[in-house]
Amino acid sequence: MTLQTAPFSRPSHGSRADSLARVAIVGRGFTGIMNAIALLKDFDLPFHLVMYDPSPRINGGESVSRSGKTVLNSRVRDLSIDPTVRMDFKHWLETDEEWRSRQENSGEGVDHAFVSGEIFSGYVYQRFSEALRQRTDVIVQIRAEAVIAVDADPRGGLQVLSGDGERTHFDAVFLATGYGVSERGEELAASGRVEDAIVIGGGVQAVDRALKLLAADEASHVTLISASGFLPQSHTRAGVGPVASDKPLPGTLRGAFRFLREAANTAELEGTGWQGIMNGFRLRAGDLWKGLSSEERRRFKRHVKPIYDSHRNRLPPSHYKRLHEAIATGAITMKKGKVERIATNGVLLSTSAGLQVLPAERTIDCRIRPIDVDAPLFRSVFTSGLARRDELELGVFVDSCGRAVVEPGVFHGLFAMGPLGLGSLPDIDQVPEIVRQVYAAASTLRAWLHQPAPSFEPVGAE
Ligand SMILES: Cc1cc2nc3c(=O)[nH]c(=O)nc-3n(C[C@H](O)[C@H](O)[C@H](O)COP(=O)(O)OP(=O)(O)OC[C@H]3O[C@@H](n4cnc5c(N)ncnc54)[C@H](O)[C@@H]3O)c2cc1C
Protein backbone atom coordinates (compact mmCIF):
# COMPACT_ATOMS: atom_id res chain seq x y z
CA MET A 1 0.00 0.00 0.00
CA THR A 2 1.19 3.51 -0.77
CA LEU A 3 -0.40 6.30 1.24
CA GLN A 4 -0.17 9.77 -0.28
CA THR A 5 -1.35 12.87 1.49
CA ALA A 6 0.05 15.47 -0.94
CA PRO A 7 -2.03 16.48 -3.99
CA PHE A 8 -1.79 13.77 -6.59
CA SER A 9 -0.63 14.62 -10.10
CA ARG A 10 -2.18 12.58 -12.85
CA PRO A 11 0.16 9.67 -13.78
CA SER A 12 1.58 9.74 -17.30
CA HIS A 13 -0.11 7.47 -19.82
CA GLY A 14 1.06 3.85 -19.67
CA SER A 15 2.48 4.03 -16.14
CA ARG A 16 1.45 1.36 -13.60
CA ALA A 17 -0.78 3.80 -11.74
CA ASP A 18 -2.59 4.70 -14.98
CA SER A 19 -3.58 1.09 -15.60
CA LEU A 20 -5.11 0.75 -12.15
CA ALA A 21 -8.83 1.04 -11.58
CA ARG A 22 -9.44 4.53 -10.20
CA VAL A 23 -11.97 4.87 -7.40
CA ALA A 24 -12.99 7.93 -5.36
CA ILE A 25 -14.72 8.00 -1.98
CA VAL A 26 -16.27 11.36 -1.13
CA GLY A 27 -16.52 11.72 2.67
CA ARG A 28 -14.38 10.11 5.35
CA GLY A 29 -17.08 9.63 7.98
CA PHE A 30 -18.05 6.15 9.16
CA THR A 31 -19.59 5.26 5.78
CA GLY A 32 -16.57 6.45 3.77
CA ILE A 33 -14.01 4.70 5.99
CA MET A 34 -16.14 1.54 6.04
CA ASN A 35 -16.42 1.73 2.26
CA ALA A 36 -12.63 1.88 2.02
CA ILE A 37 -12.25 -1.09 4.40
CA ALA A 38 -14.63 -3.19 2.27
CA LEU A 39 -12.75 -2.31 -0.94
CA LEU A 40 -9.37 -3.04 0.67
CA LYS A 41 -10.60 -6.38 1.97
CA ASP A 42 -12.86 -7.58 -0.82
CA PHE A 43 -11.93 -5.83 -4.05
CA ASP A 44 -9.08 -8.09 -5.12
CA LEU A 45 -7.75 -6.14 -8.13
CA PRO A 46 -5.03 -3.51 -7.68
CA PHE A 47 -6.59 -0.04 -7.54
CA HIS A 48 -5.96 3.62 -6.87
CA LEU A 49 -8.24 5.06 -4.20
CA VAL A 50 -8.65 8.78 -3.51
CA MET A 51 -10.54 9.74 -0.35
CA TYR A 52 -11.88 13.31 -0.23
CA ASP A 53 -13.05 15.19 2.84
CA PRO A 54 -12.34 18.80 3.84
CA SER A 55 -11.66 17.62 7.37
CA PRO A 56 -7.99 16.65 7.65
CA ARG A 57 -8.80 14.12 10.39
CA ILE A 58 -9.06 10.45 9.60
CA ASN A 59 -10.99 8.67 12.29
CA GLY A 60 -13.77 6.18 12.54
CA GLY A 61 -16.54 8.56 11.52
CA GLU A 62 -17.59 12.19 11.74
CA SER A 63 -21.11 11.70 13.12
CA VAL A 64 -20.18 9.28 15.84
CA SER A 65 -16.84 10.78 16.86
CA ARG A 66 -18.16 14.36 16.67
CA SER A 67 -20.29 13.55 19.66
CA GLY A 68 -17.18 12.16 21.37
CA LYS A 69 -18.23 10.75 24.67
CA THR A 70 -21.91 10.49 23.69
CA VAL A 71 -23.10 6.96 24.17
CA LEU A 72 -23.98 4.96 21.05
CA ASN A 73 -27.42 3.42 21.06
CA SER A 74 -26.36 -0.05 19.88
CA ARG A 75 -24.92 -2.69 22.13
CA VAL A 76 -21.33 -3.89 21.72
CA ARG A 77 -22.63 -7.19 20.30
CA ASP A 78 -24.33 -5.32 17.42
CA LEU A 79 -21.40 -3.13 16.36
CA SER A 80 -19.01 -5.53 14.66
CA ILE A 81 -17.80 -4.11 11.35
CA ASP A 82 -16.47 -7.47 10.19
CA PRO A 83 -19.29 -9.46 8.58
CA THR A 84 -17.31 -12.69 9.06
CA VAL A 85 -16.64 -12.18 12.81
CA ARG A 86 -19.88 -11.47 14.67
CA MET A 87 -18.09 -10.45 17.89
CA ASP A 88 -15.21 -8.54 16.33
CA PHE A 89 -15.91 -5.33 18.26
CA LYS A 90 -16.20 -7.24 21.53
CA HIS A 91 -12.84 -8.97 20.91
CA TRP A 92 -11.24 -5.63 20.09
CA LEU A 93 -12.61 -4.09 23.30
CA GLU A 94 -11.39 -7.01 25.36
CA THR A 95 -7.81 -6.29 24.34
CA ASP A 96 -8.12 -3.01 26.28
CA GLU A 97 -7.34 -3.94 29.85
CA GLU A 98 -8.59 -0.73 31.42
CA TRP A 99 -11.94 -1.02 29.70
CA ARG A 100 -12.22 -4.71 30.65
CA SER A 101 -11.60 -4.12 34.34
CA ARG A 102 -14.07 -1.20 34.41
CA GLN A 103 -16.63 -3.47 32.82
CA GLU A 104 -16.00 -6.32 35.26
CA ASN A 105 -16.57 -3.93 38.16
CA SER A 106 -19.83 -2.65 36.68
CA GLY A 107 -21.23 -6.21 36.52
CA GLU A 108 -22.61 -5.56 33.00
CA GLY A 109 -21.61 -8.21 30.41
CA VAL A 110 -19.44 -6.91 27.56
CA ASP A 111 -21.97 -8.01 24.93
CA HIS A 112 -24.66 -5.85 26.47
CA ALA A 113 -22.51 -2.83 27.23
CA PHE A 114 -22.95 0.54 25.51
CA VAL A 115 -19.86 2.49 24.53
CA SER A 116 -19.10 6.05 23.47
CA GLY A 117 -18.71 7.20 19.87
CA GLU A 118 -15.05 7.91 20.65
CA ILE A 119 -14.30 4.26 21.51
CA PHE A 120 -16.16 2.95 18.46
CA SER A 121 -14.33 5.42 16.27
CA GLY A 122 -10.98 4.11 17.57
CA TYR A 123 -12.00 0.56 16.65
CA VAL A 124 -13.05 1.54 13.11
CA TYR A 125 -9.86 3.48 12.54
CA GLN A 126 -7.71 0.55 13.71
CA ARG A 127 -9.48 -1.86 11.37
CA PHE A 128 -8.98 0.64 8.53
CA SER A 129 -5.22 0.89 9.24
CA GLU A 130 -4.92 -2.92 9.37
CA ALA A 131 -6.77 -3.32 6.06
CA LEU A 132 -4.48 -0.70 4.48
CA ARG A 133 -1.35 -2.50 5.65
CA GLN A 134 -2.53 -5.75 4.04
CA ARG A 135 -2.67 -4.24 0.53
CA THR A 136 0.69 -3.59 -1.11
CA ASP A 137 -1.01 -3.32 -4.52
CA VAL A 138 -3.24 -0.37 -3.65
CA ILE A 139 -2.46 3.34 -3.77
CA VAL A 140 -4.49 5.36 -1.27
CA GLN A 141 -4.49 9.11 -1.47
CA ILE A 142 -6.03 11.28 1.25
CA ARG A 143 -7.25 14.66 -0.04
CA ALA A 144 -8.32 17.36 2.46
CA GLU A 145 -10.71 18.89 -0.10
CA ALA A 146 -14.48 19.03 -0.45
CA VAL A 147 -15.91 17.72 -3.69
CA ILE A 148 -17.91 20.37 -5.52
CA ALA A 149 -19.20 18.33 -8.46
CA VAL A 150 -19.21 14.91 -10.10
CA ASP A 151 -19.90 14.81 -13.86
CA ALA A 152 -19.61 12.36 -16.71
CA ASP A 153 -16.09 12.46 -18.18
CA PRO A 154 -16.35 13.04 -21.96
CA ARG A 155 -13.64 10.34 -22.38
CA GLY A 156 -15.72 7.83 -20.40
CA GLY A 157 -16.08 7.26 -16.67
CA LEU A 158 -16.56 10.08 -14.18
CA GLN A 159 -14.88 13.33 -13.34
CA VAL A 160 -14.57 14.79 -9.84
CA LEU A 161 -14.18 18.53 -9.31
CA SER A 162 -12.57 19.22 -5.94
CA GLY A 163 -12.52 22.46 -3.92
CA ASP A 164 -9.06 23.42 -5.24
CA GLY A 165 -10.45 23.50 -8.79
CA GLU A 166 -8.80 20.24 -9.89
CA ARG A 167 -10.70 17.82 -12.13
CA THR A 168 -9.78 14.15 -11.70
CA HIS A 169 -10.91 11.12 -13.68
CA PHE A 170 -12.36 8.04 -11.94
CA ASP A 171 -13.90 4.76 -13.02
CA ALA A 172 -16.28 4.79 -10.06
CA VAL A 173 -17.22 7.29 -7.37
CA PHE A 174 -18.74 6.53 -3.97
CA LEU A 175 -20.60 9.42 -2.34
CA ALA A 176 -20.46 8.97 1.43
CA THR A 177 -21.20 12.50 2.56
CA GLY A 178 -23.68 11.48 5.27
CA TYR A 179 -25.23 14.53 6.83
CA GLY A 180 -22.99 17.01 4.99
CA VAL A 181 -19.97 19.02 6.03
CA SER A 182 -20.01 19.50 9.77
CA GLU A 183 -20.58 23.01 11.07
CA ARG A 184 -19.69 23.20 14.68
CA GLY A 185 -21.13 25.88 16.95
CA GLU A 186 -24.25 23.92 17.75
CA GLU A 187 -24.03 25.31 21.28
CA LEU A 188 -25.12 28.90 21.96
CA ALA A 189 -24.42 31.21 24.90
CA ALA A 190 -23.16 30.54 28.44
CA SER A 191 -20.96 27.57 29.19
CA GLY A 192 -20.93 27.87 33.03
CA ARG A 193 -23.77 26.77 35.32
CA VAL A 194 -27.20 28.05 34.26
CA GLU A 195 -30.74 27.84 35.60
CA ASP A 196 -32.44 26.98 32.31
CA ALA A 197 -31.00 25.17 29.33
CA ILE A 198 -32.65 23.97 26.14
CA VAL A 199 -31.63 20.86 24.23
CA ILE A 200 -33.13 20.55 20.75
CA GLY A 201 -33.64 17.07 19.33
CA GLY A 202 -35.71 14.04 20.20
CA GLY A 203 -33.01 11.43 19.63
CA VAL A 204 -30.51 9.49 21.72
CA GLN A 205 -27.87 12.18 21.43
CA ALA A 206 -30.22 14.91 22.73
CA VAL A 207 -31.34 12.83 25.71
CA ASP A 208 -27.73 11.97 26.53
CA ARG A 209 -26.77 15.67 26.39
CA ALA A 210 -29.70 16.72 28.60
CA LEU A 211 -28.83 14.10 31.22
CA LYS A 212 -25.17 15.14 31.15
CA LEU A 213 -26.08 18.80 31.79
CA LEU A 214 -28.01 17.76 34.88
CA ALA A 215 -25.45 15.22 36.10
CA ALA A 216 -22.59 17.73 35.81
CA ASP A 217 -24.76 20.35 37.57
CA GLU A 218 -24.37 22.65 34.57
CA ALA A 219 -28.12 23.35 34.50
CA SER A 220 -30.91 23.20 37.09
CA HIS A 221 -33.57 22.57 34.49
CA VAL A 222 -33.52 21.38 30.88
CA THR A 223 -36.25 21.76 28.26
CA LEU A 224 -35.98 19.00 25.71
CA ILE A 225 -37.59 19.90 22.38
CA SER A 226 -38.76 17.05 20.16
CA ALA A 227 -40.35 18.00 16.82
CA SER A 228 -42.48 14.85 16.75
CA GLY A 229 -43.16 14.72 20.47
CA PHE A 230 -41.53 11.28 20.69
CA LEU A 231 -38.49 10.38 22.73
CA PRO A 232 -36.44 7.20 22.30
CA GLN A 233 -37.70 4.02 23.91
CA SER A 234 -35.52 1.73 26.01
CA HIS A 235 -33.41 -1.27 25.20
CA THR A 236 -34.12 -4.22 27.45
CA ARG A 237 -32.20 -7.27 28.52
CA ALA A 238 -35.26 -9.41 27.66
CA GLY A 239 -35.56 -8.29 24.04
CA VAL A 240 -32.08 -8.74 22.61
CA GLY A 241 -31.42 -9.73 19.02
CA PRO A 242 -34.02 -10.27 16.32
CA VAL A 243 -37.10 -12.34 17.09
CA ALA A 244 -38.58 -13.63 13.86
CA SER A 245 -42.27 -14.34 13.67
CA ASP A 246 -43.24 -17.45 11.71
CA LYS A 247 -46.14 -15.56 10.11
CA PRO A 248 -45.66 -13.82 6.76
CA LEU A 249 -45.41 -10.04 6.91
CA PRO A 250 -48.43 -8.29 5.33
CA GLY A 251 -47.56 -6.28 2.24
CA THR A 252 -49.31 -3.03 3.19
CA LEU A 253 -48.14 -0.35 5.61
CA ARG A 254 -51.29 -0.58 7.73
CA GLY A 255 -51.19 -4.41 7.77
CA ALA A 256 -47.48 -4.49 8.63
CA PHE A 257 -47.90 -2.16 11.57
CA ARG A 258 -50.92 -4.03 12.88
CA PHE A 259 -48.81 -7.20 12.64
CA LEU A 260 -45.95 -5.48 14.48
CA ARG A 261 -48.25 -4.21 17.24
CA GLU A 262 -49.84 -7.62 17.81
CA ALA A 263 -46.50 -9.46 17.84
CA ALA A 264 -45.06 -6.87 20.24
CA ASN A 265 -48.07 -7.14 22.58
CA THR A 266 -47.70 -10.92 22.67
CA ALA A 267 -43.97 -10.61 23.39
CA GLU A 268 -44.70 -8.17 26.22
CA LEU A 269 -47.26 -10.58 27.75
CA GLU A 270 -44.77 -13.43 27.50
CA GLY A 271 -42.09 -11.25 29.11
CA THR A 272 -39.72 -11.39 26.15
CA GLY A 273 -40.02 -7.66 25.34
CA TRP A 274 -41.24 -5.94 22.16
CA GLN A 275 -37.68 -4.89 21.31
CA GLY A 276 -36.75 -8.32 19.88
CA ILE A 277 -39.85 -8.21 17.63
CA MET A 278 -38.84 -4.73 16.45
CA ASN A 279 -35.30 -5.96 15.69
CA GLY A 280 -36.76 -8.86 13.68
CA PHE A 281 -39.13 -6.50 11.87
CA ARG A 282 -36.23 -4.22 10.88
CA LEU A 283 -34.52 -7.14 9.12
CA ARG A 284 -37.62 -7.54 6.96
CA ALA A 285 -38.31 -3.81 6.50
CA GLY A 286 -36.37 -3.65 3.21
CA ASP A 287 -38.66 -6.24 1.59
CA LEU A 288 -41.75 -4.56 2.95
CA TRP A 289 -40.54 -1.19 1.63
CA LYS A 290 -40.02 -2.56 -1.89
CA GLY A 291 -43.65 -3.73 -2.00
CA LEU A 292 -45.23 -0.47 -0.78
CA SER A 293 -46.90 1.95 -3.16
CA SER A 294 -45.50 5.49 -3.52
CA GLU A 295 -48.45 6.84 -1.57
CA GLU A 296 -47.80 4.42 1.30
CA ARG A 297 -44.11 5.36 1.40
CA ARG A 298 -45.05 9.03 1.60
CA ARG A 299 -47.52 8.23 4.38
CA PHE A 300 -44.73 6.42 6.20
CA LYS A 301 -42.50 9.51 6.00
CA ARG A 302 -45.30 11.85 7.15
CA HIS A 303 -46.92 9.86 9.93
CA VAL A 304 -45.01 6.74 10.93
CA LYS A 305 -41.28 7.59 10.71
CA PRO A 306 -40.96 9.50 14.03
CA ILE A 307 -42.58 6.69 16.02
CA TYR A 308 -40.62 4.05 14.07
CA ASP A 309 -37.37 5.94 14.81
CA SER A 310 -38.16 6.25 18.51
CA HIS A 311 -38.58 2.46 18.71
CA ARG A 312 -35.57 1.46 16.57
CA ASN A 313 -33.00 3.96 18.01
CA ARG A 314 -33.25 3.03 21.65
CA LEU A 315 -31.67 4.26 24.86
CA PRO A 316 -29.52 2.12 27.12
CA PRO A 317 -31.84 1.09 30.01
CA SER A 318 -29.93 3.20 32.57
CA HIS A 319 -30.38 6.32 30.41
CA TYR A 320 -34.07 5.58 29.93
CA LYS A 321 -34.59 5.26 33.69
CA ARG A 322 -32.70 8.51 34.40
CA LEU A 323 -34.66 10.34 31.69
CA HIS A 324 -38.02 9.37 33.14
CA GLU A 325 -36.92 10.11 36.70
CA ALA A 326 -35.80 13.57 35.56
CA ILE A 327 -39.16 14.13 33.81
CA ALA A 328 -41.03 12.97 36.93
CA THR A 329 -39.08 15.32 39.25
CA GLY A 330 -39.43 18.25 36.83
CA ALA A 331 -35.71 18.51 36.08
CA ILE A 332 -36.49 17.84 32.40
CA THR A 333 -39.54 19.23 30.62
CA MET A 334 -40.43 17.84 27.23
CA LYS A 335 -41.87 20.18 24.57
CA LYS A 336 -43.27 19.23 21.21
CA GLY A 337 -42.80 21.78 18.47
CA LYS A 338 -40.85 23.12 15.52
CA VAL A 339 -37.91 25.38 16.28
CA GLU A 340 -38.35 28.57 14.23
CA ARG A 341 -35.37 30.46 15.55
CA ILE A 342 -32.50 30.00 17.98
CA ALA A 343 -31.16 33.11 19.74
CA THR A 344 -28.55 33.58 22.46
CA ASN A 345 -31.31 33.99 25.05
CA GLY A 346 -33.68 31.23 23.99
CA VAL A 347 -35.74 29.64 21.27
CA LEU A 348 -38.81 30.59 19.26
CA LEU A 349 -40.97 27.50 19.06
CA SER A 350 -43.97 26.83 16.88
CA THR A 351 -46.43 24.55 18.69
CA SER A 352 -50.01 23.44 18.06
CA ALA A 353 -51.04 26.30 20.40
CA GLY A 354 -49.10 28.90 18.38
CA LEU A 355 -45.71 30.56 18.66
CA GLN A 356 -43.98 30.38 22.00
CA VAL A 357 -40.77 31.97 23.29
CA LEU A 358 -38.73 29.68 25.51
CA PRO A 359 -36.10 31.65 27.42
CA ALA A 360 -32.81 29.88 28.20
CA GLU A 361 -29.27 30.88 29.07
CA ARG A 362 -27.87 28.00 27.07
CA THR A 363 -29.16 26.21 23.96
CA ILE A 364 -27.69 23.04 22.51
CA ASP A 365 -28.80 21.83 19.10
CA CYS A 366 -28.56 18.05 18.81
CA ARG A 367 -30.68 17.61 15.69
CA ILE A 368 -29.24 15.50 12.91
CA ARG A 369 -28.84 17.77 9.88
CA PRO A 370 -31.03 16.75 6.97
CA ILE A 371 -29.10 15.83 3.82
CA ASP A 372 -28.67 18.99 1.74
CA VAL A 373 -29.73 17.77 -1.69
CA ASP A 374 -29.47 21.36 -2.99
CA ALA A 375 -25.72 21.51 -2.30
CA PRO A 376 -23.59 21.97 -5.49
CA LEU A 377 -22.37 18.35 -5.36
CA PHE A 378 -25.90 16.93 -5.46
CA ARG A 379 -27.11 19.46 -7.99
CA SER A 380 -24.25 18.35 -10.28
CA VAL A 381 -25.11 14.64 -10.11
CA PHE A 382 -28.83 15.26 -10.61
CA THR A 383 -28.44 17.70 -13.50
CA SER A 384 -25.81 15.58 -15.27
CA GLY A 385 -28.14 12.56 -15.09
CA LEU A 386 -25.74 10.43 -13.01
CA ALA A 387 -28.34 10.06 -10.26
CA ARG A 388 -31.89 10.99 -9.43
CA ARG A 389 -33.64 11.95 -6.22
CA ASP A 390 -35.65 9.33 -4.39
CA GLU A 391 -39.39 9.77 -4.34
CA LEU A 392 -39.44 10.90 -0.69
CA GLU A 393 -36.83 13.55 -1.55
CA LEU A 394 -34.64 12.46 1.34
CA GLY A 395 -31.54 11.82 -0.75
CA VAL A 396 -30.39 9.82 -3.79
CA PHE A 397 -32.33 6.94 -5.32
CA VAL A 398 -30.24 3.79 -4.84
CA ASP A 399 -30.52 0.03 -4.98
CA SER A 400 -29.47 -2.16 -2.05
CA CYS A 401 -25.76 -2.01 -3.06
CA GLY A 402 -25.85 1.78 -3.10
CA ARG A 403 -25.79 2.10 -6.91
CA ALA A 404 -27.39 5.34 -8.09
CA VAL A 405 -29.90 3.85 -10.47
CA VAL A 406 -31.01 6.46 -12.98
CA GLU A 407 -33.64 4.30 -14.58
CA PRO A 408 -34.08 0.52 -14.58
CA GLY A 409 -30.84 -1.01 -15.87
CA VAL A 410 -28.94 2.29 -16.13
CA PHE A 411 -26.01 2.94 -13.82
CA HIS A 412 -23.02 5.17 -14.59
CA GLY A 413 -20.55 4.15 -11.87
CA LEU A 414 -21.84 6.50 -9.14
CA PHE A 415 -22.75 5.04 -5.74
CA ALA A 416 -24.53 6.89 -2.89
CA MET A 417 -23.82 5.10 0.36
CA GLY A 418 -25.24 5.00 3.89
CA PRO A 419 -27.68 7.73 4.97
CA LEU A 420 -27.75 9.22 1.45
CA GLY A 421 -30.02 6.31 0.48
CA LEU A 422 -32.53 6.74 3.33
CA GLY A 423 -35.36 7.57 0.91
CA SER A 424 -34.85 4.22 -0.87
CA LEU A 425 -33.71 1.91 1.95
CA PRO A 426 -35.09 2.18 5.48
CA ASP A 427 -32.44 1.82 8.24
CA ILE A 428 -29.46 2.44 5.93
CA ASP A 429 -28.12 4.94 8.49
CA GLN A 430 -27.33 2.14 10.97
CA VAL A 431 -23.94 0.50 11.43
CA PRO A 432 -24.94 -3.12 10.53
CA GLU A 433 -26.82 -1.98 7.40
CA ILE A 434 -23.95 0.25 6.25
CA VAL A 435 -21.50 -2.64 6.75
CA ARG A 436 -23.68 -4.95 4.64
CA GLN A 437 -24.10 -2.32 1.95
CA VAL A 438 -20.41 -1.46 1.53
CA TYR A 439 -19.44 -5.13 1.08
CA ALA A 440 -22.26 -5.61 -1.44
CA ALA A 441 -21.01 -2.52 -3.28
CA ALA A 442 -17.42 -3.83 -3.34
CA SER A 443 -18.50 -7.01 -5.17
CA THR A 444 -20.72 -4.99 -7.51
CA LEU A 445 -17.79 -2.75 -8.36
CA ARG A 446 -15.71 -5.72 -9.43
CA ALA A 447 -18.43 -6.82 -11.84
CA TRP A 448 -18.90 -3.24 -13.05
CA LEU A 449 -15.23 -2.71 -13.84
CA HIS A 450 -14.97 -6.01 -15.66
CA GLN A 451 -18.12 -5.36 -17.56
CA PRO A 452 -18.35 -1.63 -17.98
CA ALA A 453 -21.37 -1.74 -20.27
CA PRO A 454 -24.24 -0.22 -18.26
CA SER A 455 -26.33 -3.37 -18.11
CA PHE A 456 -27.17 -4.98 -14.81
CA GLU A 457 -30.03 -6.42 -12.84
CA PRO A 458 -31.30 -3.72 -10.50
CA VAL A 459 -31.41 -5.02 -6.93
CA GLY A 460 -34.02 -3.89 -4.38
CA ALA A 461 -35.55 -0.45 -4.25
CA GLU A 462 -37.16 -0.45 -7.72
C1 LIG B 1 -24.53 10.56 17.82
C2 LIG B 1 -24.78 9.40 16.92
C3 LIG B 1 -24.85 8.14 17.45
C4 LIG B 1 -25.08 7.03 16.64
N1 LIG B 1 -25.14 5.81 17.21
C5 LIG B 1 -25.36 4.73 16.43
C6 LIG B 1 -25.43 3.43 17.00
O1 LIG B 1 -25.28 3.24 18.19
N2 LIG B 1 -25.67 2.37 16.19
C7 LIG B 1 -25.85 2.53 14.86
O2 LIG B 1 -26.04 1.54 14.15
N3 LIG B 1 -25.78 3.76 14.28
C8 LIG B 1 -25.56 4.84 15.04
N4 LIG B 1 -25.50 6.08 14.48
C9 LIG B 1 -25.76 6.18 13.04
C10 LIG B 1 -24.54 5.94 12.16
O3 LIG B 1 -23.38 5.83 12.91
C11 LIG B 1 -24.46 7.08 11.20
O4 LIG B 1 -25.53 6.97 10.31
C12 LIG B 1 -23.16 7.08 10.44
O5 LIG B 1 -22.14 7.40 11.35
C13 LIG B 1 -23.20 8.05 9.28
O6 LIG B 1 -21.89 8.15 8.78
P1 LIG B 1 -21.57 8.88 7.44
O7 LIG B 1 -20.14 8.64 7.18
O8 LIG B 1 -22.52 8.46 6.38
O9 LIG B 1 -21.84 10.43 7.70
P2 LIG B 1 -20.96 11.48 8.51
O10 LIG B 1 -20.41 10.86 9.72
O11 LIG B 1 -21.83 12.69 8.62
O12 LIG B 1 -19.71 11.79 7.57
C14 LIG B 1 -19.82 12.44 6.34
C15 LIG B 1 -18.45 12.99 5.98
O13 LIG B 1 -18.53 13.49 4.65
C16 LIG B 1 -17.83 14.72 4.59
N5 LIG B 1 -18.38 15.50 3.48
C17 LIG B 1 -19.61 16.06 3.40
N6 LIG B 1 -19.75 16.70 2.22
C18 LIG B 1 -18.59 16.53 1.54
C19 LIG B 1 -18.12 16.95 0.27
N7 LIG B 1 -18.87 17.70 -0.57
N8 LIG B 1 -16.88 16.61 -0.12
C20 LIG B 1 -16.10 15.85 0.70
N9 LIG B 1 -16.49 15.43 1.92
C21 LIG B 1 -17.72 15.76 2.34
C22 LIG B 1 -18.06 15.37 5.96
O14 LIG B 1 -17.03 16.31 6.24
C23 LIG B 1 -18.01 14.15 6.88
O15 LIG B 1 -16.72 13.88 7.36
C24 LIG B 1 -25.25 7.20 15.26
C25 LIG B 1 -25.16 8.48 14.70
C26 LIG B 1 -24.94 9.58 15.51
C27 LIG B 1 -24.88 10.95 14.91
Ligand as a Chemical Component Dictionary entry (heavy atoms), coordinates in Angstrom:
data_LIG
# 
_chem_comp.id                   LIG 
_chem_comp.type                 NON-POLYMER 
_chem_comp.pdbx_formal_charge   0 
_chem_comp.three_letter_code    LIG 
# 
loop_
_chem_comp_atom.comp_id 
_chem_comp_atom.atom_id 
_chem_comp_atom.alt_atom_id 
_chem_comp_atom.type_symbol 
_chem_comp_atom.charge 
_chem_comp_atom.model_Cartn_x 
_chem_comp_atom.model_Cartn_y 
_chem_comp_atom.model_Cartn_z 
_chem_comp_atom.pdbx_ordinal 
LIG C1  C1  C 0 -24.528 10.563 17.818 1  
LIG C2  C2  C 0 -24.778 9.399  16.915 2  
LIG C3  C3  C 0 -24.852 8.140  17.452 3  
LIG C4  C4  C 0 -25.080 7.033  16.635 4  
LIG N1  N1  N 0 -25.144 5.811  17.207 5  
LIG C5  C5  C 0 -25.362 4.733  16.429 6  
LIG C6  C6  C 0 -25.428 3.425  16.999 7  
LIG O1  O1  O 0 -25.277 3.238  18.192 8  
LIG N2  N2  N 0 -25.671 2.366  16.188 9  
LIG C7  C7  C 0 -25.846 2.531  14.855 10 
LIG O2  O2  O 0 -26.039 1.542  14.155 11 
LIG N3  N3  N 0 -25.778 3.756  14.280 12 
LIG C8  C8  C 0 -25.555 4.840  15.043 13 
LIG N4  N4  N 0 -25.504 6.081  14.480 14 
LIG C9  C9  C 0 -25.764 6.177  13.042 15 
LIG C10 C10 C 0 -24.544 5.941  12.164 16 
LIG O3  O3  O 0 -23.382 5.833  12.910 17 
LIG C11 C11 C 0 -24.458 7.084  11.196 18 
LIG O4  O4  O 0 -25.527 6.969  10.313 19 
LIG C12 C12 C 0 -23.161 7.083  10.436 20 
LIG O5  O5  O 0 -22.143 7.395  11.350 21 
LIG C13 C13 C 0 -23.202 8.054  9.285  22 
LIG O6  O6  O 0 -21.895 8.151  8.776  23 
LIG P1  P1  P 0 -21.570 8.880  7.436  24 
LIG O7  O7  O 0 -20.138 8.640  7.179  25 
LIG O8  O8  O 0 -22.525 8.460  6.383  26 
LIG O9  O9  O 0 -21.843 10.425 7.696  27 
LIG P2  P2  P 0 -20.963 11.478 8.509  28 
LIG O10 O10 O 0 -20.410 10.861 9.725  29 
LIG O11 O11 O 0 -21.825 12.694 8.619  30 
LIG O12 O12 O 0 -19.714 11.791 7.570  31 
LIG C14 C14 C 0 -19.815 12.436 6.344  32 
LIG C15 C15 C 0 -18.452 12.986 5.977  33 
LIG O13 O13 O 0 -18.531 13.493 4.653  34 
LIG C16 C16 C 0 -17.834 14.719 4.590  35 
LIG N5  N5  N 0 -18.377 15.498 3.482  36 
LIG C17 C17 C 0 -19.611 16.055 3.399  37 
LIG N6  N6  N 0 -19.751 16.695 2.223  38 
LIG C18 C18 C 0 -18.592 16.534 1.545  39 
LIG C19 C19 C 0 -18.124 16.948 0.267  40 
LIG N7  N7  N 0 -18.870 17.696 -0.566 41 
LIG N8  N8  N 0 -16.878 16.606 -0.119 42 
LIG C20 C20 C 0 -16.099 15.849 0.700  43 
LIG N9  N9  N 0 -16.490 15.426 1.919  44 
LIG C21 C21 C 0 -17.718 15.758 2.337  45 
LIG C22 C22 C 0 -18.056 15.369 5.959  46 
LIG O14 O14 O 0 -17.028 16.313 6.244  47 
LIG C23 C23 C 0 -18.006 14.148 6.881  48 
LIG O15 O15 O 0 -16.719 13.882 7.364  49 
LIG C24 C24 C 0 -25.245 7.202  15.255 50 
LIG C25 C25 C 0 -25.158 8.485  14.696 51 
LIG C26 C26 C 0 -24.940 9.584  15.514 52 
LIG C27 C27 C 0 -24.876 10.952 14.911 53 
# 
loop_
_chem_comp_bond.comp_id 
_chem_comp_bond.atom_id_1 
_chem_comp_bond.atom_id_2 
_chem_comp_bond.value_order 
_chem_comp_bond.pdbx_ordinal 
LIG C1  C2  SING 1  
LIG C2  C3  SING 2  
LIG C2  C26 DOUB 3  
LIG C3  C4  DOUB 4  
LIG C4  N1  SING 5  
LIG C4  C24 SING 6  
LIG N1  C5  DOUB 7  
LIG C5  C6  SING 8  
LIG C5  C8  SING 9  
LIG C6  O1  DOUB 10 
LIG C6  N2  SING 11 
LIG N2  C7  SING 12 
LIG C7  O2  DOUB 13 
LIG C7  N3  SING 14 
LIG N3  C8  DOUB 15 
LIG C8  N4  SING 16 
LIG N4  C9  SING 17 
LIG N4  C24 SING 18 
LIG C9  C10 SING 19 
LIG C10 O3  SING 20 
LIG C10 C11 SING 21 
LIG C11 O4  SING 22 
LIG C11 C12 SING 23 
LIG C12 O5  SING 24 
LIG C12 C13 SING 25 
LIG C13 O6  SING 26 
LIG O6  P1  SING 27 
LIG P1  O7  DOUB 28 
LIG P1  O8  SING 29 
LIG P1  O9  SING 30 
LIG O9  P2  SING 31 
LIG P2  O10 DOUB 32 
LIG P2  O11 SING 33 
LIG P2  O12 SING 34 
LIG O12 C14 SING 35 
LIG C14 C15 SING 36 
LIG C15 O13 SING 37 
LIG C15 C23 SING 38 
LIG O13 C16 SING 39 
LIG C16 N5  SING 40 
LIG C16 C22 SING 41 
LIG N5  C17 SING 42 
LIG N5  C21 SING 43 
LIG C17 N6  DOUB 44 
LIG N6  C18 SING 45 
LIG C18 C19 SING 46 
LIG C18 C21 DOUB 47 
LIG C19 N7  SING 48 
LIG C19 N8  DOUB 49 
LIG N8  C20 SING 50 
LIG C20 N9  DOUB 51 
LIG N9  C21 SING 52 
LIG C22 O14 SING 53 
LIG C22 C23 SING 54 
LIG C23 O15 SING 55 
LIG C24 C25 DOUB 56 
LIG C25 C26 SING 57 
LIG C26 C27 SING 58 
# 
